[in-house]
Amino acid sequence: MNLGELADTARSLVVTGKGILAADESAPTIEKRFKAIDLPSTEENRRAYRDLLFTTPAYRSHQRRDPLRRNDPATRRGRDAVHGGA
């Protein structure tokens, strides 16, 4: 990345109404949330939960990039490829 690209990236992170989201929605965290409502922490349920959380109109209108995510199979194939990638 050259200096111009770095500057562009830095500017895009501080645009009014945009920013970086740090959310711990890892499998262990989601399992705790699901236990509270007696829902099994399956790959399918975790994927559906993350899709619901990260595809709401309010979230999508404020995000700069996809959220950071841990290596959980449920993050690899989200609705509309929201969680696609390595």
C-alpha positions in Angstrom: 0.0 0.0 0.0 1.4 3.4 -1.0 1.1 6.6 1.1 -1.8 7.8 -1.0 -3.8 4.6 -0.5 -3.0 4.7 3.2 -4.2 8.3 3.5 -7.4 7.4 1.6 -8.1 4.5 3.9 -7.5 6.6 7.0 -9.9 9.3 5.7 -12.5 6.7 5.0 -12.4 5.5 8.6 -13.2 9.0 10.0 -16.1 10.0 7.7 -19.0 11.3 9.8 -21.4 8.4 10.6 -18.8 5.7 9.7 -16.3 3.8 11.8 -15.0 0.5 13.0 -17.1 -2.0 14.8 -15.6 -4.3 17.3 -18.1 -7.0 18.3 -17.3 -10.2 20.1 -19.8 -12.5 18.4 -17.5 -15.5 18.5 -19.0 -19.0 19.0 -18.3 -19.1 22.8 -20.0 -15.7 23.2 -23.0 -16.6 21.1 -23.3 -19.9 22.9 -23.7 -18.0 26.2 -26.4 -15.8 24.6 -28.2 -18.8 23.2 -28.1 -20.7 26.5 -30.0 -17.8 28.1 -32.9 -18.4 25.7 -32.5 -22.2 25.5 -31.4 -22.2 21.8 -28.8 -24.7 20.6 -25.6 -23.1 19.4 -25.4 -24.8 16.0 -23.5 -23.5 13.1 -26.8 -22.8 11.3 -28.2 -20.8 14.3 -24.9 -18.9 14.8 -24.9 -17.9 11.1 -28.5 -16.8 11.2 -27.8 -14.7 14.4 -24.8 -13.0 12.8 -26.7 -12.4 9.6 -29.5 -10.8 11.6 -27.1 -8.7 13.6 -24.8 -7.6 10.8 -27.4 -7.0 8.0 -29.8 -4.7 9.8 -30.4 -1.5 7.8 -28.9 0.7 10.6 -25.7 -1.4 10.7 -25.3 -1.6 6.9 -25.7 2.2 6.6 -22.9 2.9 9.0 -20.3 0.2 8.3 -17.1 0.8 6.3 -16.2 -2.9 5.8 -17.4 -6.3 7.0 -16.9 -6.9 10.8 -13.7 -8.6 12.0 -14.5 -12.3 12.7 -12.9 -15.3 14.3 -12.4 -18.6 12.5 -15.9 -20.1 13.0 -17.5 -22.1 10.1 -20.7 -20.1 10.6 -18.9 -16.9 9.6 -17.8 -18.2 6.2 -21.1 -18.4 4.5 -23.5 -15.7 5.6 -26.7 -14.6 3.8 -25.8 -12.4 0.8 -22.1 -13.3 1.4 -21.9 -10.8 4.2 -19.5 -13.0 6.1 -17.7 -14.5 3.1 -14.0 -14.7 3.0 -11.2 -16.6 4.7 
